[in-house]
Amino acid sequence: MAMTIDGDHHDRRIEAILTDPKGYFERARRRAEAKVRREMEQERDSKPSSRSA
């Protein structure tokens, strides 16, 4: 049974979790892993290379 949440502060994530919790959290995990990879690459690219000295 799908529920809807009334109010101005409506959040679509809640409906997504209620309708497909396994799929929602799988996608959320992938998004988080991709974000961490991007941040690590940016840090690696922005740090000066110590090998060239």
PyMOL commands that set and color helices and strands:
alter all, ss='L'
color gray80, all
select helices_A, chain A and resi 12-19+21-46
alter helices_A, ss='H'
color red, helices_A
deselect
rebuild
show_as cartoon
